[in-house]
Amino acid sequence: MGADLSIAINLYDYTNYKQLEAVLCTIRMQTISTDIILSEQFYKVKPNNNILNLAKKYHCTYILSRTEINKKGLVFNLGKMRNIAASNCKTPYIYFSDADILFLNPNYMKSVVDFLKEKEHVALFHPLMFRLKKDDTENIINSVINGESIQINASECFVRYDFSSGVVNDKEIKNECESDYYKSWLNNFTEESIKDSYLKAYKNNYINIHGGGTIVSIDDFWKIGGYGETFFHWGCEDDDFHKKLSSICLCQEMHFVLNQYDILHLEHELCWDKDMYLINNRIANNRKKLEVNEIIKNDLSMSNSFASAYINKNLDFIEKCIVKIEDFSYGQ
């Protein structure tokens, strides 16, 4: 019997192989069968053998696509990576996650799939997450890989961050949260989106929400043209996707279905970039001025859109984007 769910994980300029193995371990400990899709984007035309070996060990599908290079260096496109992963989805549902998220509850995936099976045109997103202090991540990673039980002390994690109280227990994260451009981004985002009921959780608890965590039926995913591919690197593409998705689906926060904290975010070196924020914030604000149908139409009219090429069966364009696909999922 085939899997009901595909889990897509993006990798770009990725070298933290031990962390990735821990992530894959927690997925393989889930109580339902899943297909794992590793979507890597890099400028090299040869696969990363370390990631390829992990894909083989954990029975994943591995996809390598090309990134662009400009004067500032590599230009990654998270939306395109996710659309490429979705194009290789063979299951009714797809869950988008990241390579720094551990699934603590082995029934997590079964719970969300069972919920969606009972309803049509519903998507779940924004799972609440523990944020582990960076100094503790290595011990957790080793425990997961060695098959040991994970003991999480809530008082040592970021159960909640509130800007008014400043309650946070990691200096680096505190600096990130209190930076001017981060506060500006959060304030602008909440003021703009608080009108949308499905985004209200951002207002007081953004730092504990996994913005990239989303599950949706693959049919509904392609009805809206997948993720927008107009954003620079990462940032705002998830919120933009949820807005598109809300035009055909009831978007519901995952904590209505699951226990509040079923996933763990592994802290790492900060990769927030002010220029990236300014570019993506401008793109996002321009898109918010449009009706959703117009956004979808514009996305699918882009000449360099993978989603458009996939929907319109432009095989030449698809072949130029994808360097290699290795499917090791038959071992499941």
C-alpha positions as CSV (number, residue, x, y, z in Angstrom):
1,M,0.0,0.0,0.0
2,G,1.4,3.4,-1.0
3,A,2.1,6.4,1.2
4,D,-0.6,9.0,1.8
5,L,1.9,11.8,2.4
6,S,5.0,13.3,0.9
7,I,7.3,15.5,3.0
8,A,9.3,18.1,1.1
9,I,12.6,19.5,2.5
10,N,14.6,22.2,0.8
11,L,18.4,22.3,0.9
12,Y,20.5,25.2,-0.4
13,D,24.2,25.5,0.1
14,Y,23.7,22.9,2.8
15,T,26.5,21.2,4.7
16,N,25.0,20.3,8.1
17,Y,24.6,16.6,7.2
18,K,24.4,15.3,10.8
19,Q,21.4,17.6,11.5
20,L,19.8,16.5,8.3
21,E,20.1,12.8,9.3
22,A,18.4,13.6,12.6
23,V,15.6,15.3,10.8
24,L,15.2,12.2,8.5
25,C,15.3,9.9,11.5
26,T,12.3,11.6,13.1
27,I,10.4,11.4,9.9
28,R,11.1,7.7,9.6
29,M,9.9,7.2,13.2
30,Q,6.4,8.5,12.2
31,T,3.7,5.9,12.5
32,I,2.5,6.3,8.9
33,S,4.5,5.6,5.7
34,T,5.8,8.8,4.0
35,D,7.7,9.7,0.9
36,I,10.5,12.1,1.6
37,I,11.6,14.5,-1.1
38,L,14.9,16.3,-0.7
39,S,15.0,19.3,-3.1
40,E,18.5,20.7,-3.3
41,Q,19.5,23.9,-5.3
42,F,23.1,24.6,-6.0
43,Y,25.3,26.0,-8.8
44,K,27.2,22.7,-9.3
45,V,26.0,20.2,-11.8
46,K,27.0,17.2,-9.7
47,P,25.0,16.0,-6.7
48,N,26.2,16.4,-3.2
49,N,27.4,12.9,-2.3
50,N,26.8,13.4,1.4
51,I,23.1,14.3,0.8
52,L,22.8,11.6,-1.8
53,N,24.0,9.0,0.6
54,L,21.5,10.1,3.2
55,A,18.7,10.0,0.6
56,K,19.7,6.4,-0.2
57,K,19.9,5.5,3.5
58,Y,16.5,6.9,4.4
59,H,14.8,6.0,1.1
60,C,14.2,9.5,-0.2
61,T,13.8,11.1,-3.6
62,Y,16.7,13.4,-4.2
63,I,16.4,16.3,-6.7
64,L,19.1,18.7,-7.7
65,S,18.2,21.9,-9.5
66,R,20.4,24.8,-10.7
67,T,20.6,28.1,-8.9
68,E,21.5,31.4,-10.5
69,I,24.6,33.5,-9.8
70,N,24.7,37.3,-9.8
71,K,27.2,39.9,-8.7
72,K,26.4,39.2,-5.0
73,G,26.8,35.4,-5.3
74,L,24.4,32.6,-5.4
75,V,20.7,33.4,-5.7
76,F,18.4,30.7,-4.3
77,N,14.7,30.5,-4.9
78,L,12.8,28.7,-2.1
79,G,9.5,28.9,-3.9
80,K,10.9,27.2,-7.0
81,M,12.6,24.5,-4.9
82,R,9.2,23.7,-3.3
83,N,7.5,23.6,-6.6
84,I,10.1,21.3,-8.0
85,A,9.6,19.0,-4.9
86,A,5.8,19.1,-5.4
87,S,6.2,18.1,-9.1
88,N,7.6,14.8,-7.8
89,C,4.9,14.2,-5.3
90,K,3.1,10.9,-5.8
91,T,0.8,11.1,-2.8
92,P,-2.6,12.8,-2.1
93,Y,-1.0,15.2,0.4
94,I,2.3,17.1,0.7
95,Y,3.9,18.6,3.8
96,F,6.5,21.3,3.5
97,S,9.1,21.4,6.2
98,D,12.8,22.5,6.6
99,A,16.1,20.9,7.4
100,D,16.2,22.2,10.9
101,I,12.9,20.8,12.2
102,L,12.6,17.6,14.3
103,F,9.2,15.9,14.7
104,L,9.0,15.0,18.4
105,N,5.6,13.2,18.2
106,P,5.7,10.0,16.2
107,N,1.9,10.4,15.6
108,Y,2.3,13.9,14.2
109,M,2.0,13.1,10.5
110,K,-0.8,10.6,11.1
111,S,-2.8,13.2,13.0
112,V,-2.7,15.8,10.3
113,V,-3.4,13.4,7.4
114,D,-6.4,11.8,9.3
115,F,-7.7,15.3,9.8
116,L,-7.4,16.3,6.2
117,K,-9.0,13.0,5.0
118,E,-12.2,13.9,6.7
119,K,-12.5,17.3,5.0
120,E,-12.1,18.8,1.5
121,H,-10.2,21.9,0.6
122,V,-8.6,22.4,4.0
123,A,-4.9,23.2,4.6
124,L,-3.1,23.2,7.9
125,F,-0.1,25.5,8.6
126,H,1.9,27.3,11.3
127,P,2.6,24.5,13.8
128,L,3.9,25.7,17.1
129,M,7.5,24.7,17.9
130,F,10.0,24.6,20.7
131,R,13.1,26.5,19.9
132,L,16.1,24.8,21.4
133,K,19.2,26.8,22.5
134,K,22.0,26.4,20.0
135,D,24.4,25.1,22.6
136,D,22.1,22.1,23.2
137,T,21.5,21.1,19.6
138,E,24.4,18.7,19.2
139,N,23.3,16.5,22.1
140,I,19.8,16.3,20.8
141,I,21.0,15.5,17.3
142,N,23.2,12.7,18.6
143,S,20.4,11.3,20.7
144,V,18.0,11.1,17.7
145,I,20.5,9.4,15.4
146,N,21.4,6.9,18.2
147,G,17.7,6.1,18.6
148,E,17.6,7.4,22.2
149,S,14.5,9.1,23.6
150,I,14.4,12.9,23.5
151,Q,13.7,14.6,26.7
152,I,12.7,18.2,26.3
153,N,12.6,20.6,29.2
154,A,10.1,23.3,28.2
155,S,11.8,25.8,30.5
156,E,15.0,25.5,28.5
157,C,13.2,26.2,25.2
158,F,11.5,29.2,23.6
159,V,8.0,28.4,24.6
160,R,6.9,32.0,23.9
161,Y,8.5,35.3,23.0
162,D,6.8,38.5,23.6
163,F,8.3,41.8,22.4
164,S,6.7,43.8,25.3
165,S,8.2,41.6,28.0
166,G,11.4,40.7,26.2
167,V,11.3,37.1,27.6
168,V,13.8,35.1,25.7
169,N,16.7,32.9,26.9
170,D,19.3,33.0,24.2
171,K,21.4,36.1,23.5
172,E,21.7,35.5,19.8
173,I,18.0,35.0,19.2
174,K,17.3,38.0,21.5
175,N,19.5,40.2,19.3
176,E,17.8,38.9,16.2
177,C,14.3,39.6,17.6
178,E,15.2,43.0,18.8
179,S,17.0,44.2,15.6
180,D,15.3,47.2,14.0
181,Y,14.6,45.5,10.7
182,Y,13.2,42.4,12.2
183,K,10.8,44.4,14.4
184,S,9.9,46.6,11.4
185,W,9.1,43.5,9.3
186,L,7.0,41.9,12.1
187,N,5.1,45.1,12.8
188,N,4.4,45.8,9.1
189,F,3.4,42.2,8.5
190,T,1.0,41.9,11.4
191,E,-0.7,45.3,10.7
192,E,-1.2,44.3,7.2
193,S,-2.3,40.7,7.7
194,I,-4.2,40.8,11.0
195,K,-7.3,41.4,8.9
196,D,-6.9,37.9,7.7
197,S,-8.2,35.6,10.4
198,Y,-6.0,32.7,9.3
199,L,-2.8,34.7,10.1
200,K,-3.8,36.0,13.6
201,A,-1.3,33.7,15.4
202,Y,1.6,35.9,14.1
203,K,0.6,38.8,16.3
204,N,2.0,37.6,19.6
205,N,3.8,34.3,18.9
206,Y,5.6,34.6,15.6
207,I,9.0,33.5,17.0
208,N,7.4,30.1,18.0
209,I,5.6,29.5,14.8
210,H,7.2,27.4,12.0
211,G,6.2,29.5,9.1
212,G,7.3,26.9,6.5
213,G,5.3,24.1,8.0
214,T,2.3,23.5,5.8
215,I,0.2,20.5,4.7
216,V,-2.2,20.6,1.7
217,S,-3.6,18.3,-0.8
218,I,-1.5,18.1,-3.9
219,D,-4.5,18.9,-6.1
220,D,-5.2,22.2,-4.2
221,F,-1.5,23.0,-4.4
222,W,-1.5,23.0,-8.2
223,K,-4.8,24.7,-8.5
224,I,-3.2,27.9,-7.1
225,G,0.0,27.5,-9.1
226,G,2.1,26.4,-6.2
227,Y,4.5,28.8,-4.5
228,G,5.3,32.2,-6.0
229,E,8.8,32.2,-7.5
230,T,9.3,36.0,-7.4
231,F,11.1,36.2,-4.0
232,F,14.8,36.6,-3.4
233,H,16.4,33.7,-1.5
234,W,13.8,33.1,1.3
235,G,11.4,35.3,3.3
236,C,7.7,36.1,2.7
237,E,7.2,33.3,0.2
238,D,5.3,31.2,2.8
239,D,2.9,34.0,3.8
240,D,2.3,34.7,0.2
241,F,1.6,31.0,-0.5
242,H,-0.9,30.9,2.4
243,K,-2.7,33.9,1.0
244,K,-3.0,32.2,-2.4
245,L,-4.1,29.0,-0.7
246,S,-6.8,30.7,1.3
247,S,-8.6,31.6,-1.9
248,I,-9.7,27.9,-2.3
249,C,-9.0,26.4,1.1
250,L,-9.9,26.9,4.7
251,C,-6.4,27.5,6.1
252,Q,-6.4,26.4,9.7
253,E,-3.5,26.6,12.2
254,M,-2.2,23.2,13.3
255,H,-2.5,23.7,17.0
256,F,-6.3,23.3,16.5
257,V,-5.6,19.7,15.5
258,L,-2.4,18.8,17.4
259,N,-0.8,19.3,20.8
260,Q,0.7,22.7,21.0
261,Y,4.4,21.8,20.6
262,D,5.1,18.7,18.6
263,I,8.1,19.9,16.7
264,L,11.5,21.2,17.7
265,H,13.5,23.9,15.8
266,L,17.3,23.4,16.0
267,E,18.9,26.8,16.3
268,H,21.8,27.6,14.0
269,E,23.9,30.5,12.8
270,L,21.6,33.4,11.9
271,C,21.1,33.9,8.1
272,W,18.8,36.9,8.3
273,D,19.9,39.6,5.8
274,K,18.6,43.1,5.8
275,D,18.9,43.5,2.0
276,M,17.0,40.3,1.5
277,Y,14.3,41.5,3.9
278,L,13.9,44.9,2.1
279,I,13.7,43.2,-1.3
280,N,11.2,40.6,-0.3
281,N,9.1,43.0,1.8
282,R,8.8,45.2,-1.3
283,I,7.8,42.3,-3.5
284,A,5.3,41.1,-0.9
285,N,3.7,44.5,-0.4
286,N,3.2,44.9,-4.2
287,R,1.6,41.5,-4.4
288,K,-0.8,42.2,-1.5
289,K,-2.3,45.0,-3.6
290,L,-3.5,42.5,-6.1
291,E,-6.5,40.1,-6.0
292,V,-5.4,36.5,-5.5
293,N,-6.6,35.4,-8.9
294,E,-4.4,38.1,-10.5
295,I,-1.4,36.9,-8.4
296,I,-1.9,33.4,-9.6
297,K,-2.3,34.5,-13.2
298,N,0.9,36.6,-13.0
299,D,2.8,33.7,-11.4
300,L,1.9,31.3,-14.2
301,S,2.7,33.8,-16.9
302,M,6.3,34.2,-15.8
303,S,8.7,32.9,-18.5
304,N,11.1,31.5,-15.9
305,S,8.5,29.9,-13.6
306,F,9.0,26.2,-12.9
307,A,5.4,25.9,-11.7
308,S,4.1,27.3,-15.0
309,A,6.4,25.0,-17.0
310,Y,5.1,22.0,-15.0
311,I,1.4,22.9,-15.3
312,N,1.8,23.6,-19.0
313,K,4.0,20.5,-19.6
314,N,7.0,22.5,-20.9
315,L,9.4,19.6,-20.8
316,D,12.3,21.6,-22.3
317,F,12.2,24.1,-19.5
318,I,11.8,21.5,-16.8
319,E,14.9,19.6,-18.2
320,K,16.9,22.8,-18.0
321,C,16.0,23.4,-14.4
322,I,16.6,19.9,-13.0
323,V,20.1,18.5,-13.0
324,K,19.4,15.1,-11.5
325,I,16.7,13.0,-9.8
326,E,17.5,9.9,-7.8
327,D,14.5,8.0,-6.4
328,F,15.4,5.7,-3.5
329,S,11.9,5.5,-2.2
330,Y,11.2,2.0,-3.5
331,G,12.9,0.6,-0.4
332,Q,9.9,1.7,1.8
